[in-house]
Amino acid sequence: MKSSVTESRVDGWTQEDEAWLQETMAQTAIDLENGDVYASNWDWRGENIQQCISSCISSYYGDMYTWAGNLSPLSLPSFAASEFAVGVADELSNQGNRNSYGRARKQFITGERQLKTLKQFSRFNAVNAVVGAGALGFQAGAYGYCRVNCTLKGN
């Protein structure tokens, strides 16, 4: 009569290896029973650290981080505003130059005003670029701080 348990041998497996395996399995069973080790503790996808970083950012930085994200040159609103600014600047330049060479005095004055508006608009865009760079730096610093903080905590 054949036994339902089949014996399997692994090449190079010694009695010491088997003793170590049995001891480790027994200790793991004890740890699981005592609540020292949880099978679900392993963070396969890094969700714990992402949750920790998100919590850190909202508790330390709050809405400022969100505002910085909107002002950052990498954000969609900032990109759209930049493209809009380029279009408006081109149109103001074209109209201002066209009107500056107009025959009527009123047309010339309108052209001059449009070119002054373009100059102010260019300054505004330069300030916006500086603010955007600062916002990007703020976000990178905040994320970096929270990432290091959560890593040191062991999350």
trRosetta pair geometry for C-beta under 8 A, 3 or more apart (Angstrom, degrees):
i j d omega theta_ij theta_ji phi_ij phi_ji
3 6 7.5 159 92 -74 94 45
9 13 7.1 -161 -171 43 64 122
10 13 4.0 74 74 -26 99 129
13 17 5.2 -118 -159 77 68 143
13 18 6.6 77 162 -52 102 91
14 17 4.8 108 52 3 71 99
14 18 7.2 -133 100 -1 43 87
15 18 5.6 -54 -150 38 35 112
15 19 6.2 38 151 -21 67 105
16 19 5.6 -52 -146 36 31 112
16 20 6.3 34 153 -20 64 105
17 20 5.8 -54 -149 35 30 112
17 21 6.4 30 153 -19 64 107
18 21 5.7 -53 -147 36 32 112
18 22 6.3 29 156 -17 65 107
19 22 5.9 -55 -146 38 30 109
19 23 6.2 29 155 -18 64 109
20 23 5.8 -59 -147 38 28 110
20 24 6.2 27 156 -18 65 109
21 24 5.8 -56 -145 37 28 110
21 25 6.3 26 157 -17 64 108
22 25 5.8 -55 -145 38 29 110
22 26 6.3 29 155 -19 64 107
23 26 5.8 -56 -148 36 29 111
23 27 6.3 26 155 -16 65 108
24 27 5.8 -57 -146 39 30 109
24 28 6.2 32 154 -21 65 107
25 28 5.7 -53 -146 36 31 113
25 29 6.5 34 154 -21 63 104
26 29 5.7 -53 -152 33 32 112
26 30 6.6 32 150 -18 64 104
27 30 5.6 -52 -150 36 35 112
27 31 6.3 36 152 -19 67 105
28 31 5.6 -52 -145 38 32 112
28 32 6.3 34 155 -20 65 104
28 37 6.8 -62 -151 62 70 155
29 32 5.8 -52 -146 35 30 111
29 33 6.4 29 154 -19 63 108
30 33 5.7 -58 -149 37 30 111
30 34 6.2 18 157 -10 66 111
31 34 5.9 -63 -143 44 29 104
31 36 4.2 -84 -158 68 83 114
31 37 4.2 42 135 7 118 112
32 35 7.8 40 179 -69 28 25
32 36 7.6 -76 -56 51 22 74
32 37 5.6 -54 -76 72 61 95
32 38 7.7 115 -129 -99 72 33
32 39 7.2 27 -121 -41 116 91
35 38 7.4 9 -158 -65 58 89
37 41 7.0 -110 -168 15 58 140
38 41 4.3 112 70 -35 93 101
39 42 7.6 -41 171 5 43 102
43 46 6.1 83 144 -92 109 24
43 47 6.0 -144 -156 42 98 73
43 48 4.4 -79 -109 7 145 115
43 49 7.2 114 146 -10 155 86
46 49 5.2 -46 -172 41 82 110
46 50 5.9 84 129 -23 86 101
47 50 5.7 -60 -146 41 34 111
47 51 6.0 35 157 -21 69 108
48 51 5.8 -57 -148 37 28 110
48 52 6.3 29 153 -20 64 107
48 155 4.9 -146 141 -180 102 83
49 52 5.4 -51 -145 36 35 115
49 53 6.3 37 154 -21 66 103
49 147 7.7 48 172 -140 111 67
49 150 5.3 126 -148 133 76 130
49 151 6.9 33 -133 -77 124 67
49 155 5.1 142 -93 116 60 89
50 53 5.7 -50 -145 35 32 111
50 54 6.3 33 154 -18 63 106
51 54 5.7 -53 -147 37 30 113
51 55 6.3 30 154 -17 64 108
51 155 7.7 -118 69 172 86 131
52 55 5.8 -58 -148 39 29 111
52 56 6.2 31 153 -22 65 108
52 146 7.6 171 126 170 78 95
52 150 3.8 129 118 -131 130 128
52 153 7.0 -167 -161 66 148 135
52 155 4.0 95 -43 112 156 160
53 56 5.6 -54 -146 36 30 114
53 57 6.3 30 156 -19 65 106
53 143 7.0 35 -172 -149 121 70
53 146 4.7 107 -142 130 70 118
53 147 5.8 17 -106 -81 122 61
53 150 5.4 -85 -63 -8 69 155
54 57 5.9 -54 -147 35 28 109
54 58 6.4 18 159 -11 63 109
55 58 6.1 -60 -145 41 28 104
55 59 6.1 17 160 -12 66 112
56 59 6.1 -64 -142 42 25 102
56 60 5.9 -1 169 2 66 117
56 145 7.8 -157 149 107 130 85
56 146 3.7 154 101 -136 136 111
56 149 5.9 144 -132 80 152 134
56 150 6.2 -119 -26 -52 143 106
57 60 6.5 -67 -132 49 21 93
57 61 5.3 -39 -170 40 62 117
57 65 5.2 57 178 -81 106 174
57 142 6.0 82 -123 151 91 114
57 143 7.1 4 -86 -91 124 60
57 146 5.4 -51 -55 -51 76 165
58 61 7.2 -60 -96 59 14 75
58 62 6.2 60 -165 -98 50 44
58 65 7.6 -99 -83 37 45 139
59 62 7.6 17 -147 -60 6 75
60 142 7.3 177 96 -149 117 99
60 145 7.7 -107 105 105 163 130
60 146 7.1 -164 32 -78 137 106
61 64 5.1 -109 178 66 82 102
61 65 4.1 77 121 -41 130 108
61 142 5.1 25 -62 -143 154 140
62 65 6.8 152 74 11 28 94
62 66 7.9 -62 136 6 49 101
63 66 5.2 -54 -156 39 52 115
63 67 6.0 53 147 -21 78 102
64 67 5.6 -52 -145 39 33 111
64 68 6.2 37 154 -21 65 105
64 138 7.5 -96 149 158 103 138
65 68 5.6 -52 -147 36 30 113
65 69 6.5 36 150 -24 61 103
65 138 7.8 -154 -110 131 57 104
65 139 6.5 106 -151 -111 76 78
65 142 5.7 -145 -105 119 108 164
66 69 5.5 -52 -154 31 32 116
66 70 6.8 29 150 -16 64 102
67 70 5.7 -55 -153 35 35 109
67 71 6.3 23 153 -9 68 110
67 135 7.6 -115 121 -132 70 121
68 71 5.8 -62 -143 45 32 105
68 72 6.2 53 152 -46 66 97
68 135 4.0 177 -155 -161 73 88
68 136 7.6 176 171 -58 98 25
68 138 4.7 -117 -131 86 148 123
68 139 4.9 178 125 -56 125 94
68 142 7.7 130 60 8 158 140
69 72 5.6 -35 -145 6 30 120
69 75 5.6 115 160 -84 63 134
69 135 7.5 -145 -37 164 17 115
69 139 6.2 105 -76 -98 68 138
70 75 5.6 -154 -132 129 26 167
70 77 5.2 0 -161 51 83 140
70 78 7.0 146 162 -40 45 93
70 135 8.0 -85 66 -177 51 153
71 75 7.3 68 47 26 17 138
71 78 6.2 87 -172 -79 24 121
71 131 5.8 -80 -180 135 129 100
71 132 5.5 -148 155 -102 77 60
71 135 3.9 167 91 -59 108 168
72 75 4.7 102 66 -17 88 102
72 78 6.0 -134 84 -6 42 156
72 132 5.9 103 -149 -162 22 78
72 135 4.7 -132 -71 111 64 111
72 136 4.5 108 -137 -78 95 77
72 139 6.0 -18 -77 -1 136 146
73 78 5.2 -135 -118 136 31 141
73 79 7.4 89 -180 -69 55 69
73 82 7.3 55 -142 -51 84 145
73 129 7.2 35 -82 -138 124 65
73 132 4.2 84 -51 158 84 131
73 133 6.9 15 -15 -68 122 56
73 136 6.1 -35 24 -49 86 132
74 78 7.2 38 42 63 25 133
74 79 7.7 3 -170 -49 18 106
74 136 6.5 99 3 -109 105 116
75 78 4.6 87 62 12 89 106
75 79 6.8 -155 93 -8 44 88
76 79 5.7 -56 -143 38 31 111
76 80 6.2 30 159 -18 66 106
77 80 5.7 -56 -146 38 30 110
77 81 6.2 30 156 -18 66 108
78 81 5.7 -53 -145 38 30 111
78 82 6.3 34 154 -22 64 106
78 132 5.7 116 -150 -121 140 125
79 82 5.6 -54 -148 34 30 113
79 83 6.5 28 155 -15 64 105
80 83 5.9 -55 -148 38 31 109
80 84 6.2 33 153 -19 65 108
81 84 5.6 -53 -145 38 31 113
81 85 6.2 37 153 -24 64 105
81 128 7.3 -127 128 179 129 148
82 85 5.6 -52 -148 33 30 114
82 86 6.7 32 153 -20 63 101
82 125 7.8 102 -126 -148 67 105
82 128 8.0 -175 -86 120 78 130
83 86 5.8 -50 -151 31 34 111
83 87 6.6 32 152 -16 64 105
84 87 5.8 -58 -152 38 33 111
84 88 6.2 29 154 -17 68 108
85 88 5.8 -54 -142 39 31 108
85 89 6.1 33 157 -21 65 108
85 121 7.2 174 -154 169 91 104
85 125 5.1 132 177 -101 147 121
85 128 7.7 -165 -71 59 161 155
86 89 5.8 -55 -145 37 27 112
86 90 6.4 29 156 -19 62 106
87 90 5.9 -56 -149 35 29 110
87 91 6.3 24 156 -15 64 109
88 91 5.8 -59 -147 40 31 109
88 92 6.1 30 156 -18 67 108
88 121 6.7 -128 115 -170 116 151
89 92 5.9 -54 -143 38 28 109
89 93 6.2 30 156 -20 63 108
89 118 6.2 101 -143 -146 69 92
89 121 6.1 -171 -92 115 85 129
89 122 6.7 89 -123 -77 125 81
89 125 7.4 -22 -62 -31 134 154
90 93 5.8 -58 -149 36 28 112
90 94 6.3 26 156 -17 64 107
91 94 5.8 -54 -146 37 31 110
91 95 6.2 21 160 -10 66 110
92 95 6.0 -59 -141 44 28 104
92 96 5.7 28 161 -21 66 114
92 114 5.4 -170 -164 177 81 93
92 115 7.6 150 153 -90 95 35
92 117 6.0 -124 -152 93 137 104
92 118 4.2 170 122 -81 128 101
92 121 6.7 119 28 27 166 154
93 96 5.9 -56 -138 39 23 110
93 97 6.2 19 163 -14 61 110
93 115 7.7 69 -117 -109 52 73
93 118 5.7 107 -70 -130 69 154
94 97 6.2 -62 -148 39 23 105
94 98 6.2 21 157 -18 63 112
95 98 5.7 -57 -143 39 30 112
95 99 6.0 21 161 -12 67 111
95 111 7.5 -155 137 -114 64 70
95 114 5.4 -109 102 -174 99 161
96 99 6.1 -61 -143 43 25 104
96 100 6.1 32 156 -29 63 108
96 111 5.0 111 -165 -164 52 67
96 112 7.6 116 -158 -69 96 11
96 113 8.0 -145 -118 73 98 47
96 114 3.5 -156 -86 101 91 109
96 115 3.9 136 180 -58 142 76
96 117 7.8 -164 -78 47 129 94
96 118 6.0 -88 -16 -14 156 134
97 100 5.6 -50 -143 28 30 116
97 101 6.9 11 163 -3 61 105
97 111 7.0 133 -58 -158 5 116
97 115 7.5 96 -57 -80 58 112
98 101 6.7 -76 -162 43 26 96
98 102 7.2 51 141 -54 61 92
98 111 7.0 -154 74 -108 49 116
99 102 5.1 -21 -157 -17 46 124
99 107 5.0 -144 -159 175 81 79
99 108 6.9 174 149 -96 77 22
99 110 4.8 -88 176 92 148 97
99 111 3.0 -172 97 -70 92 94
99 114 6.3 94 44 20 137 137
100 108 6.1 61 -142 -139 41 65
100 111 3.5 -163 -56 141 60 145
100 112 6.5 105 -103 -58 93 62
100 115 6.8 33 -62 -31 129 134
101 111 7.5 146 5 -119 48 170
102 107 3.1 -74 99 122 155 137
102 108 5.8 -143 60 -56 93 63
102 110 7.9 15 24 53 148 107
102 111 6.5 175 7 -31 108 131
103 107 6.9 46 50 46 46 140
104 107 4.4 93 65 4 90 105
104 108 7.0 -154 97 -7 48 84
105 108 5.5 -54 -151 35 35 114
105 109 6.4 35 153 -19 68 104
106 109 5.8 -52 -147 36 31 110
106 110 6.4 34 151 -20 63 106
107 110 5.6 -53 -150 35 32 114
107 111 6.4 36 151 -21 64 105
108 111 5.6 -54 -151 34 31 114
108 112 6.5 32 152 -19 65 104
109 112 5.7 -51 -148 35 33 112
109 113 6.4 34 152 -19 64 105
110 113 5.7 -55 -150 37 31 111
110 114 6.3 31 152 -20 65 107
111 114 5.7 -55 -147 36 31 112
111 115 6.4 28 155 -17 65 105
112 115 5.8 -56 -149 37 31 109
112 116 6.5 32 152 -19 65 104
113 116 5.7 -53 -148 35 33 111
113 117 6.4 36 151 -21 64 104
114 117 5.6 -50 -148 35 33 114
114 118 6.5 39 149 -23 63 103
115 118 5.3 -46 -148 32 36 117
115 119 6.6 41 150 -23 63 100
116 119 5.5 -49 -152 31 35 114
116 120 6.6 32 150 -14 65 103
117 120 5.8 -55 -150 40 34 109
117 121 6.0 38 150 -23 66 109
118 121 5.4 -54 -143 37 30 116
118 122 6.4 36 154 -24 64 102
119 122 5.8 -50 -151 30 29 113
119 123 6.9 29 150 -16 61 102
120 123 5.7 -52 -154 34 36 112
120 124 6.4 39 148 -20 66 104
121 124 5.5 -51 -150 35 34 115
121 125 6.5 35 151 -19 65 103
122 125 5.7 -52 -149 35 33 111
122 126 6.6 36 151 -21 64 103
123 126 5.6 -52 -151 33 34 113
123 127 6.5 33 152 -17 66 103
124 127 5.8 -54 -150 37 33 110
124 128 6.2 36 150 -22 65 107
125 128 5.3 -51 -145 36 34 117
125 129 6.5 39 153 -23 64 100
126 129 5.7 -50 -152 30 32 112
126 130 6.8 31 150 -17 63 102
127 130 5.7 -54 -153 35 36 111
127 131 6.3 35 150 -18 68 106
128 131 5.7 -52 -145 38 32 112
128 132 6.2 37 153 -22 64 107
129 132 5.5 -52 -146 36 31 115
129 133 6.5 32 154 -20 64 103
130 133 5.8 -52 -150 34 31 110
130 134 6.5 31 151 -17 63 106
131 134 5.7 -56 -151 38 32 112
131 135 6.2 34 151 -22 66 106
132 135 5.5 -52 -145 35 32 112
132 136 6.4 33 155 -20 64 103
133 136 5.8 -51 -149 34 32 112
133 137 6.5 32 151 -17 63 106
134 137 5.6 -56 -150 39 32 112
134 138 6.2 37 151 -23 66 104
135 138 5.5 -50 -147 33 33 115
135 139 6.4 32 154 -18 64 104
136 139 5.8 -53 -150 36 31 110
136 140 6.3 29 153 -17 65 107
137 140 5.7 -55 -144 38 31 109
137 141 6.1 30 157 -17 65 108
138 141 5.9 -59 -148 39 27 110
138 142 6.2 24 156 -18 65 109
139 142 5.8 -56 -143 38 29 109
139 143 6.1 24 160 -15 66 109
140 143 6.0 -57 -144 40 27 107
140 144 6.0 28 157 -20 63 112
141 144 5.7 -57 -143 39 27 112
141 145 6.2 29 158 -21 64 106
142 145 5.9 -53 -148 34 28 111
142 146 6.4 19 158 -10 63 109
143 146 6.0 -61 -147 43 29 105
143 147 6.0 33 154 -25 66 110
144 147 5.6 -54 -142 35 29 113
144 148 6.4 24 160 -14 64 106
145 148 6.1 -61 -151 39 26 105
145 149 6.1 26 154 -19 64 113
146 149 5.4 -54 -140 40 32 115
146 150 6.1 28 161 -16 67 107
147 150 6.2 -58 -146 39 24 104
147 151 6.3 24 155 -19 62 110
148 151 5.7 -57 -145 37 29 111
148 152 6.2 27 158 -18 65 108
149 152 6.0 -59 -149 37 26 108
149 153 6.5 24 153 -18 62 108
150 153 5.6 -54 -147 36 34 113
150 155 4.6 -64 -176 55 90 120
151 154 7.8 49 173 -69 32 23
151 155 7.4 -88 -81 53 26 73
